[in-house]
């Protein structure tokens, strides 16, 4: 049994349906959805940060175990994570769909539920977007505009030998959650009908699934790092810690050496990896989708970092050091190993 | 025979390849491609216009007869057309790809040729973007940021009874060109190997094919209309004149009555339609992809319009009148008919 599809509803009605869900007035929005382009007020005294990210069916998500509400959450959250990593404040966004004709309208509604809930929580105005049909594959492409003070931009380039490497939150949860979802895909958790989350019994693993489905962008932390000038470089963990280390090393032309024992691995993820006989620290470094921030900070900035810790609303852990050169290494039991590879498209 | 594919090249190498083609310094670009987000300078004294549009394989283009270079041209041009319709000046853009693994690298290069040529011509800085794999369907999603003075924004809402309806350039060329391409798809014009355009012998029809493949965004005209306050409303003809009339009527709550005899139908398109026994004015009104601007202007603004005509670099034709009510009509031989429908997704 299928409900009303977007093909039956029509493009204009779908746009009207989305517009009807938006607040009549939004701060800074001069021309909203429905004209040729959106117009938003320029940020006073700050520059413009811009980022875009796509979620493609079969690549970034599997409809069999990602509820549409979570897909909407994720589509905006991953972009907010990118702005957080620049120290930017999110302001407004564009939402573009590519929808197969047979997509059910209730699924688009649920996607909007998730998207608009994140938008409301982070005070991001939906300014416009685009709806296109798509032959087979559903995709969502989101652009977020934010503001950042010119002298407080956090890039990947600023890491210096002697800096410490820090990470927010916990690692490995998203990849453990994704693996549980894949293994239990066919066990009939029935998200198509109930729109309820698939739920493992074990609370630690349940937290992992939740982290995979609804990543938490570290917007407050990014803003606090920028406003206190507490970080020399910053990057988000979209493609995993190992990839973030590699990107930072290349952009800053430095070595990054991690301490395996220091990694804040989520308890549920650690149990999941160890039950499979896999080294938890390797899996946590390689796994993507955690959307935590990794940043570097000079030891002399420790008091600034204490202030950030109070504002950022998330645990911060020192996980390594920046050294001269271009090495990527992880130390454990006094030995140095190479980093495991991170996620990449086309690999 | 196929060349190197993006799957073989890898995501990071592909990004590096794109970055290598960009100028080392671009005006207003503080952080360019390769970090978590781009940072661009805010426009001095103006607000921010934002628009996004996708091109999806099998929906917006057919690889069999759209060379990749034209696809890149089109992906940026259609967004510039949206900004032109707001009276905004384009500044920077984001380019996102969804690429099947088997996409050839030379095709991505050609797409960039077309994209970057339009970017250079309109002084638009490529600030960032995203590369994702995609299961089967190639898609390109582009966002363009521009600037517009708050009091000069052109929307669809400002048409008033007594205004005249104007259109730039010529109508019907793109749809005639597309039809020729579809009819000759299998005749071996061999664009896959030569990357040359399919070319009809007849010059008028050749111009139609060129207009379909490489639409010309009316950026100068949009800026001139805004700076001279010569238009009460403005919209671009992405989905055809009939759709633009409908959208303007709904947004402004007025009637629009077109004069069929006044429509500036491209000569090659007129011959193409008439050879098929089809009414040229109906086809020209219904056909999309022309990317001209339709605007309304009060008769008392005629001297301002003369100044715009000198600046805009394109022919302007008066094609109808705005009246009270909510009618959409076309007059011919003293009779009034209903408008033909325009293009819509999911119809």
Interface residues (C-beta under 8 A of the other chain):
Chain A: X6 X7 X8 X9 X10 X11 X12 X14 X30 X31 X34 X35 X36 X37 X38 X39 X40 X41 X42 X43 X46 X47 X48 X49 X50 X51 X52 X53 X54 X56 X57 X58 X59 X60 X81 X82 X83 X85 X86 X88 X92 X94 X96 X98 X99 X101 X127 X128 X129 X130 X131 X132 X133 X134 X135 X136 X137 X139 X141 X143 X145 X146 X147 X148 X150 X153 X155 X156 X157 X234 X235 X236 X251 X344 X345 X346 X347
Chain B: X6 X7 X8 X9 X10 X11 X12 X14 X30 X31 X34 X35 X36 X37 X38 X39 X40 X41 X42 X43 X46 X47 X48 X49 X50 X51 X52 X53 X54 X56 X57 X58 X59 X60 X81 X82 X83 X85 X86 X88 X92 X94 X96 X98 X99 X101 X127 X128 X129 X130 X131 X132 X133 X134 X135 X136 X137 X139 X141 X143 X145 X146 X147 X148 X150 X153 X155 X156 X157 X234 X235 X236 X251 X344 X345 X346 X347
